[in-house]
Amino acid sequence: MALLVLPGFVAADGDKHFYAGAALNLFKLDKDRGPDIDDPVVGSIGAGYQFNDKWAADLFLGTDLGGDTSFTPLTLNAYRFFGAKSWRPYISAGISVFSFDSDQVTEDQTEEIQAGFGVSKMLSEKMELRIGYQHFYDVGGESNNDDAVGLVFNWHFNKPKEMAMAPEPESVPVQKEVVDVYELLVEFEFDKSNIKTVYEPQFREIGAVLTDTPEITMTIEGHTDWTGTDEYNQGLSERRANAVKEKFVADYGISPNRIDTIGYGESRPIADNSTSAGRQQNRRAISVILRPRMVTE
């Protein structure tokens, strides 16, 4: 009987475990056993042990499924497997006892040694298909030579494979541009262009930005309320814008070429000129600075 067992990929880490199997084998028996002996088809069941992904051993008991031979083989095999592909080759060797209950054979029992080869494929994580060949040699007095080909299904009692979790992709820093906005607002007394000390924090902040970012330029707008003539207010608005510029140049060393000024007179009020509070808001100089920078997320 050719019983051909292979662990396939039952355990990537060499997991030790038992397996059980069923086999169907076609034997070609030596005619010296009896001139009228049939070539029996043998069904077998057995069990084995998987030592690792290269070595296994099993014991199978079979019986003749038809004919007049009444052939019962008991086979012990060891296996060595090769490769890591879907179909894996192997070699086998072992010992067997052949029993016969038939008048057609010369001996009722013979002891055999055998060797063979085959291939195996794991149909699932536990079910294995094997196809192979073995040659048997009678070590008794008759020196019979027998052959067998077989088809075997094994069920492996191995632990389920632990699926390796794919490592989480490393976080790749992403850079994006953000824009910082700085606003300057200076209000003036009536008909004045001098700057009060209360606005010093604004000048320090924007002066630092201009110093640290030499590519930035700025435009300062000067405005007035509606008191006075258009011509006078136009000049006053320009003087207020220039006063702010001169402070950045004198106090913070900013190049005058980086600062533009423009006066709008009374043409762009932001509050009601008919009230004192509204006129106060309209007497102003303003500027908005945008500083782009890259940040990492």
Secondary structure, DSSP 8 states (H G I E B T S, - for coil): -------TTS-TT---EEEEEEEEEEEE--GGG-TT----EEEEEEEEEE-SSSEEEEEEEEEE-SSS--EEEEEEEEEEE--SSSEEEEEEEEEEEEEE--TTSS-SEEEEEEEEEEEEEESSSSEEEEEEEEEEEE-SSS--EEEEEEEEEEEE------------------EEEEEEEEEEEEE--TT-----GGGHHHHHHHHHHHHH-TT--EEEEE---SSS-HHHHHHHHHHHHHHHHHHHHHHH---GGGEEEEE-TTSS-SS-TTSHHHHHHHSEEEEEEEEEEEEE-
